[in-house]
Amino acid sequence: MKTRFAIAGLALSSCLVFCGFNIAVAAEVKLLSAVALKPVIDTLVPEFEKSSGHKVTISYGTVGALTERVQKGEAADVAIVAGAQIDNLQTQGKIVGGSRANIAKVGVGAVVRKGAAKPDISSSDAFKRAMLSAKSILYPDPAGGGPPGIWMSGLLERLGIGAEMKPKTRLANPGPNFYDSIANGEVEIGFNQISENLAASNVDPLGPLPSPIQNYTQFAAGIGASSTQVDASKMLINFLTSPPSAALLKAKGYE
């Protein structure tokens, strides 16, 4: 009898450890992620939830907007913004010191309407000629704080064509409708981060900016200083930086 009770007790303990472990420690992790990572985050997070038992609530935004939200005290377990912003947030005590982990970097590229002619942007001079010949261009509004919009605005000025491009430049907010004006032919050439260009089904990628005028954004994750789910947050960051995740990131246009 004692032996049977001992065996039953052992089985119950084992079930509590193994069967009920995920339920007992299941956490809800709030993730603030740069919208440029959406194509891969939307794929990886469900896999993390299945393997860990944790739940992840995601809020997307531009790097600038998310950084401001964290600075103003919005609670988040994990934030993924540009590396420089993570460093600043650590200094400000908004992100746990030493929790930074690089996720991926991505450059800026161009798109055109599906089936449209593709101008040459393979060199800085070719890019400049293509811009001056274009009837219209589009990039994210720099006021939103997104790296590609800020970079493109400054780039045209540095190339000495800011004045010529101003009347034919349109700005748009990042999101599901960003590419619509290019897809319907209202705008000739659009610029955004390469990962988002590759994920858009209604336009054709034109290619990356040439190396001398390319700009890469390094995205990094950090744990929010107010997080109550530190262990689950560490698990999520470890998952996003694992070799299988890195392979998916590369396939979707990140480096």
N, C-alpha and C positions, 0 to 999 in steps of 0.2 A: 504493500500500500504506500509506504513512504517513498519507495522507488518511483511508483507511478506519479505521485504528487511532485516529486523532484523533476521528473521528465516533463510533466505538464508545465511546471513553473519555468523550466528552461525554455520550452517552446514559446510560452507567452512572452518571456523576456526577449527571445530572439525576434518575435513578431513585432514587439514594440520598437526594437532597434532597427529591424530591416523593413518590415511591412509598413509600419506607421511613421518611419523616420521623416519622410518628406512632409507628411501632414503635420507632424509635431513641430517642425522647424520651418515650414513654408512661410516665406516672407513676400511682401509686395514691395518691389523696388521701383522707385520713381526715377526714370531716366530722362534727362534733357539732352537731346542730341542735335548737332548741326544737321540741317536739312540735306546737305551735300552727301551725308552718309545714309540717307533713307533707303536707297536701293539695296544696300546690303544689311542694314539693321533690320529691315522688315523680313528678311530671310533668316538671319541668325538668331534673333530674339525668340521666335517660336521654338527653335531647336534647343536653345538654352532652357526655356520653360519646361520642355519635355524631359530633358536630362536632369534638371535640378529640382523640379517640383515648385520652384519659385514663380511668382507672377511679376511681369515687368509692365509698367505703365509708361508709355513713351510720349514725349512732347517734343515736336520739332520746331526749329526756328533758325534764323541766321546766327552766325557766330556772335555778332554784335548784340543782337537782341537777347540771346540766351545769357551772355556774360552779364548784361545789365540786370537781368532778372535775378541771377545769383547774387550779384552785388547788392541788390535791394532786399535781400533776405528771403527769397523764395526757397522753400525747402526742396531739396533734391538729394537723392542717394548717390547718383552718378551723373556727372556732367561731361559731355564730350563737345569740346570747342577747339579752337586753335591752340597749339602748344603754348604760345606766348600768353594767351588769356588764362590758361590753366596756371601758369607760373605766377601771373599777377594775382589771381584769385587765392593761390596758396599764400602769397605774401600778405594779402588782406585778411587771411584767416577764414576765408569762405570755403576753401577746399583743404582737405587734410594734407598736411605737409608730408612729402615723400610718397604720395599716392599716385602721382602722375604716371601714366603708361601710354606710350605712343601707339596709336591705332593704325594710321595709314596717312599717306600724303597724296594729294591729287592736284593736277595742273588745270589750266584753263584751255578750253577748246572752242571751236566754232561749229555751227550747224547751218544748214540751208533747208529750204522746202524740199520735200521728197521729190526726186526726179529732176530737180533744178540743176543748172550748170554749177560746177564747183570751181570757184576762182582759186588761183594759186596763192597760198599763204605760207609757202615752204621756207621763206627767208624773210628777214626783217624788211628788206626793200620790197619784196613781192607783197607782203602783208600791207605795207603802206600804200602801194598802188591799188590793191584790192579795196582798201577802205575808201580811198578817194574816188574810186569808180563806182562804189556801191551807192544805190539810191537810198538805202536806209539800213541801219543796224540797230540791234537791241542787246542790252545787257542788264543784269540786276541793278536796281536802284542802289547807289552807294549809301544813301541815307539809311538803308536797312541794316548796314553793318556787315554785309556779306563780302568776303574777300574778292570774288571775281568782279563784282561791280566796282569796288574801290580800285582794284588793279587796272581795269580797263579804262576808267575815267582818267587816272594818272598817266597811263601808257600813251593815250592819244595826245595828251599834252606834251609828254616827253618826246614824242616823235615829231612834234611841231605841226600837228594837223588838228589840234583841238578846236580851233575856230571854224575850220572847214567842216568838221564832223558834227558840231553842235546842232545845226538845224536839221540834220537827218538822223539824229540819235534818239531812240526811244528807250525809256526805262520801264521796268516791270518788277513786281514783287515775285520772289521765288514761290513756287507752288505748282499745283497740277495744271494750271492754265498758262504757265510761263511761255510755252512754245507755240501757243495757238496763233499768234499774229504771224509767225514764220510759216507755220503749216498752211495757213490760208493765203499766203502770198502778200500780206500787207507789209511785211518786213523781209528784206533780202537775206541778211546774215545775222545770226544771233550768237552770243557768247555766254558761256556758263562753265561750271566745272565739268571736266571730262566725264566723270562718273554719271552725272545727271544727263549729259548729252547722250551717252550710250543707253541709258535707261528709257529715254523718250522714244516712243514708238511712232510719233507723227512727224518726225524730221529725219534728215540724213546728216550724220556727222561729217564735217568738213576736214577735221583734223585738229591737232593741238597747235597752240601758238609755237612759232619757231623758238629754238632754245635760247637765243640771246634776249628775247623779250618774254620768256615764259615765267610764270610765277607759280610756285607750289605752296599749297597750304598744308601744314602738318597738323593733323587732328590728333588730339590726345584726350584721355579720360582721366578723371579724378573723382575722389569720393567726397561728397558734400560734408562740410564740417558739422552740420546738424543731423546727419544721417543716424537713424536708429537701426539700420540694417547693414552694418558694416561688413559682416561676414558674407552675406548674400551679395553685397555690392562688389566685394573682392572676387567672388566667384564669377560674377558677370564680366568683370574686366578681364579676368584670366581667360574666360571663354572667348571673348572678342579678340584677344591677342594670341590665341592658340594657333598652331600651324594649319589646321583645317580652315579656320576662319581667315587666315592670311591668304590661303589659296583662293578662297571665294572672293576676297577683296581684289586680288590681282585679276581675276577673271572679269570683274565688273569695272575695271578701269582705274583702280587705285594702285599705288605703289607702296 
